[in-house]
Amino acid sequence: MTISGQEDIILDNSILVPLNDTKSSRGVIDFLLNMPFTKDAKFTLVHIFRKPSSGEELMGKKFMAEMPGRLEKMLHDTKSRLVAEKGFDPDNIRIELVDKGYPSVSEGIIDYFKQGNFDMVVIGRKQMSKSEEFVLGDISIKLIRNLPKASVLVVKTG
């Protein structure tokens, strides 16, 4: 697909899907399974690690050491579902754990998106109160503001 404008931009149906083990990510997966994507769509399922907070470090070294394995399994399970339930080519679904340790998940997603050749980001967003949004920030808004030429699809979950 080509978009004409000041310069031609060639799109190859490449979709970045940042995931974690939360209800909003499960909502994104269900959404992807119900969308009529073309069979040649290319997905990158990625988990971006941020620098752990002091509270997370208190959870214990064992818990923190097991986290990458749990997240990698979740990404592989998601890939398996996309292949089995939607018939996507497994060669068009890439999995990656990014353990650079970004200050925030949004910064990691923005950096990863800019490094790749993606046409779209699909991200989940849970319902938050105004105070939660103020304190925690809103990743989807940060992506929209910092990726002005990208398509950002926000899947609202309960």
NUKOL-375617 format. One line per 10 residues: number of its first residue (from 1); their letters; for each residue x, y, z of C-alpha. Coordinates in nm, 3 decimals, padded with zeros to 5 digits. Example, Ala and Ser with C-alpha at 12.3 -4.5 7.8 and 13.67 -1.06 7.14 Angstrom:
<recs>
1	AS	01.230,-00.450,00.780; 01.367,-00.106,00.714
</recs>
This chain:
<recs>
1	MTISGQEDII	00.000,00.000,00.000; 00.129,00.349,-00.083; 00.024,00.682,00.065; 00.083,00.988,-00.152; 00.171,01.319,00.001; 00.487,01.523,00.009; 00.673,01.199,-00.043; 00.557,00.846,-00.113; 00.543,00.625,00.193; 00.523,00.251,00.135
11	LDNSILVPLN	00.324,00.063,00.397; 00.370,-00.309,00.443; 00.095,-00.377,00.697; 00.347,-00.392,00.981; 00.179,-00.366,01.320; 00.351,-00.315,01.656; 00.160,-00.469,01.946; 00.312,-00.390,02.287; 00.178,-00.637,02.544; 00.211,-00.726,02.909
21	DTKSSRGVID	00.026,-00.969,03.132; -00.274,-00.749,03.210; -00.645,-00.734,03.140; -00.596,-00.454,02.886; -00.342,-00.661,02.690; -00.579,-00.958,02.688; -00.840,-00.719,02.549; -00.599,-00.618,02.271; -00.542,-00.984,02.183; -00.917,-01.052,02.169
31	FLLNMPFTKD	-00.958,-00.740,01.954; -00.688,-00.858,01.710; -00.855,-01.196,01.684; -01.184,-01.029,01.586; -01.042,-00.777,01.335; -01.042,-00.850,00.962; -00.668,-00.802,00.903; -00.528,-00.926,00.574; -00.339,-01.253,00.594; -00.017,-01.077,00.492
41	AKFTLVHIFR	-00.023,-00.850,00.799; 00.304,-00.855,00.991; 00.284,-00.836,01.368; 00.557,-00.766,01.620; 00.445,-00.871,01.966; 00.671,-00.697,02.211; 00.707,-00.645,02.582; 00.901,-00.337,02.691; 01.068,-00.354,03.030; 01.101,-00.035,03.227
51	KPSSGEELMG	01.342,00.025,03.509; 01.197,-00.146,03.816; 01.066,00.071,04.095; 01.190,00.021,04.449; 00.859,-00.149,04.533; 00.906,-00.401,04.254; 01.259,-00.472,04.368; 01.117,-00.554,04.713; 00.904,-00.832,04.557; 01.215,-01.042,04.552
61	KKFMAEMPGR	01.484,-01.149,04.315; 01.309,-01.477,04.234; 00.989,-01.302,04.123; 01.186,-01.053,03.911; 01.401,-01.331,03.762; 01.093,-01.533,03.661; 00.918,-01.238,03.495; 01.091,-01.257,03.153; 01.000,-01.626,03.122; 00.634,-01.561,03.205
71	LEKMLHDTKS	00.616,-01.272,02.959; 00.789,-01.466,02.683; 00.540,-01.751,02.731; 00.252,-01.501,02.710; 00.391,-01.364,02.381; 00.435,-01.715,02.237; 00.081,-01.809,02.345; -00.049,-01.495,02.171; 00.138,-01.585,01.854; -00.005,-01.938,01.868
81	RLVAEKGFDP	-00.358,-01.799,01.900; -00.310,-01.563,01.603; -00.186,-01.855,01.392; -00.445,-02.110,01.509; -00.755,-01.889,01.531; -00.691,-01.641,01.246; -00.465,-01.838,01.013; -00.179,-01.587,01.012; 00.156,-01.699,00.876; 00.378,-01.771,01.178
91	DNIRIELVDK	00.671,-01.621,00.985; 00.484,-01.287,00.987; 00.463,-01.275,01.367; 00.774,-01.170,01.551; 00.820,-01.183,01.927; 01.060,-00.969,02.125; 01.134,-00.887,02.486; 01.308,-00.549,02.513; 01.503,-00.541,02.836; 01.682,-00.210,02.789
101	GYPSVSEGII	01.506,-00.079,03.100; 01.339,00.239,02.981; 01.231,00.503,03.237; 00.871,00.443,03.122; 00.688,00.197,02.900; 00.572,00.478,02.671; 00.932,00.590,02.610; 01.025,00.232,02.525; 00.735,00.189,02.282; 00.814,00.520,02.110
111	DYFKQGNFDM	01.183,00.432,02.077; 01.107,00.080,01.950; 00.852,00.213,01.699; 01.097,00.468,01.563; 01.368,00.202,01.523; 01.139,-00.030,01.326; 00.940,00.005,01.008; 00.589,-00.002,01.152; 00.266,00.135,01.011; 00.057,00.109,01.325
121	VVIGRKQMSK	00.066,00.059,01.701; -00.220,-00.128,01.868; -00.233,-00.069,02.241; -00.477,-00.137,02.520; -00.607,00.126,02.759; -00.785,00.047,03.079; -01.042,00.276,03.232; -00.871,00.515,03.474; -00.994,00.784,03.704; -00.870,01.137,03.643
131	SEEFVLGDIS	-00.639,01.113,03.946; -00.493,00.780,03.827; -00.438,00.928,03.482; -00.267,01.233,03.635; -00.035,01.025,03.855; 00.031,00.732,03.620; 00.005,00.909,03.286; -00.167,00.772,02.979; 00.053,00.572,02.744; -00.192,00.600,02.454
141	IKLIRNLPKA	-00.194,00.982,02.469; 00.187,00.988,02.487; 00.204,00.767,02.175; -00.040,00.985,01.983; 00.155,01.299,02.071; 00.502,01.154,02.006; 00.429,00.951,01.691; 00.247,01.210,01.479; 00.287,01.021,01.149; 00.185,00.686,01.292
151	SVLVVKTG	-00.153,00.522,01.321; -00.228,00.451,01.686; -00.520,00.218,01.753; -00.632,00.231,02.116; -00.842,-00.059,02.242; -01.044,00.042,02.547; -01.089,-00.231,02.803; -01.297,-00.240,03.118
</recs>
